[in-house]
């Protein structure tokens, strides 16, 4: 079975992430690909975090990655001096991640993006959503409402792989391009854009925004 069979299949959301990680060791080839060097969306996230560090003007900046999976991003940010946290819905990937990244094993938790208790405990300065929005579409608006109540002036770094409108089968009623994403999230944007991936005939959108 392909990893897509556990996630989104024939335009329908499946969401069996724990089963997916049991069946596929590295479903998105992130570990394999990043041995050759971090992907461009990772570099964007690192750059935005460094820019925000200057904005906050303090040493410890709390970063929470939603749907962290194998927390490669968090591991790198920790090296850069950030106070990192992660949350993921799959216990299986978290067990594997804690073995692979022991230095942050106590900073990654099992949970949902709507886990208000966890959000309040961490009170992040920066939230990262890297290629997870398709999997949490019905929860995003509620998540933003919770975040606004928990802490003012936090930031969101968002990256999402996009496909041609005709090719994309799931989530088109929410958005299908960068313009639609920005309208849906309705935040104060500092940077946003698309990067074309010609070889794979797809692109990913990104933005850095303030949640207030």
N, C-alpha and C positions, 0 to 999 in steps of 0.2 A: 504493500500500500504506500502511496505517496503521502508526504506530510500534509498536503492540502486536503486529503480525505478526512483528516481529523479536525480541520480548521474551518475552511469555507469550501463547499463543494456544490457545483451546479447552481451557484447564486444563492445558496442557503448557508446560514451560519451553523456550524456544528459545535465548535468550542470544546473539543475533548483534548485539552492541552496536556493533561497528565498522561493520557494514553499515548499521545503523540511523542512525548519525550521518552517514554518507555520503548517505543517502537523505533524511533529515530534518534541516534546519539547526537547529531548536529543538524537538525532539520533545515535550517536556513544557510548552512555552511559558513556560519559566522566565524567559528573557531578556525576552520580550514582557511578561509579567505584572509583572515586577519594575521595569519602567520606571515603573509607576504607584505603586510603593512595595513594600517587601519583604513577602513573605507572612508569615503569623502564625507559622509554624514557624521561619522565620528569626529572628524577634524572640525567640522562646523560646530558641533556640540562643545568640543574642548575650547574652541575660540570664543564662543558665546559665554561660557562659564568664566573664562579668564577676563573677558570684558566686564562681566558683572561683578567680579571680585574687586575691580577698581571702583565700581559704582558703590559697593557696600563699604569700602575702605576699612575692612577688618579682616583678621587672619582666618577665622573659621567661618566658612560659608556652608550651610547645610544643603545638600543636594539629595533629592529623592527621585530615583528612576522607577517609573511605573511599568510593570511587566518587564522586569530586569533580565529574566532568563539567565543565561551565562553572563554575569555582570562585568563584561570586559570594559565597558565605559566607566563604571564605578571604580574598577581597579586602577585604571589610568588616572582618574580624577583624584583618587586617594594619594597617588604618587605626587600629584601637583598641589597637595595640601588642603584639599576639600574634605569636609566631614560628610561622608557618603552613606546613603541608605538605599535599600532596594526592596521592592515588594513584587511578588509574583503569585499567580493563582495555582501554579503547578508545584506540588511538594517534591515531585521527582526531580525536576530541574534544579530546585534549591538544594537538594541533597547532593547532587553532582557538583553544583556550583561551590558549595562550601568546602568540598574536597579540593577543587581546582584552585580556589582563591581563599585560602585559609586566613589571610590577613583581614578579610572583611566578612568572615562567616557569621559573626555576631551582629552584622549590620543589614543582613538581608532576611526578609520575613515572608511568611506565607500569608496571603491576604488578597483583598480585592481593592480596586481603586476607590471604592466607596467606604472603605474601612475607616470610619470617622475617628475611632479610638486611636488607631495608629497614626493617622494624619495629625491629630492633636498632640500626640506624644512627641512626634518629630518636629512639627512646625517648620517645614522646609523653607528655605529662601528661594530655591530653584527646583522646579519640577521638570523632569524629562519624560517626554513621550516619544519614543523612537520606534516607529513602525508598529504601533499597537492599536491605533485608533479604529481600524476596521473591526477589531475584536471587541471593542467596548463602546461602540456607537451609541446605544441607548442609554449609557451611563454618563456620558461626557457632560451633559448639561447639569446634571445633579452633582457631579464631581466639582465642577466650577463653582456652584453655589456653596458647597461645603468649604472649599478652599477660601473663598472670599470672607467667610465668617471666621475661619480659623486664624488667618493672619493677613494683614493688609500689606500691599506692595510686595507680593511674591511674584516670581517670574515663571514663565513656561517656555521651554524649548521643545518645539514640535517638528518631527521629521516623519514623512509618510510617503511610501512608494505609491505612485499613481499609474494608472493605465488609461488608454484611450477610452473615451466614453462608450463607444460601441463594444469594446472588449470587456469593460468592467461590468460584472453582473450583479455584484452585491454592494449595497450602500449608496446607490445613485440618488436615492430619495433624500439623503443627507447632504452629499456633495460629490463632485467628480472632478474638480479642478481647484487651483489655489484660491481663486476668487470665492468659490463656494465655501472652502475651508475657513477663510478669514471671516466671512459673513456668519458662518455657523458658530465659531468660537467667540466672535464679537469682543475682541480684546484691544488693548493699546499696543500696536505693533511698532517694533523698532527696525527689524529686518525681516524680509520675506522674499521668497523666490522659488524658481524651479531649476533643477539641473537635469538635463537630458542624458540618458544612458543609451547611447546609440546602439551598442552591441546587443543589448537585451530588449530594445524597442520599448523602453519604459522611461519614466522619470520619477524623481521624488521631489516633493515640495518641502519647504522648511520655513519656520518663522521663530522669532524671538519676540515675546510679548510680555507686558506687565498685566498681572491679574489684580484688578482693583475695583 
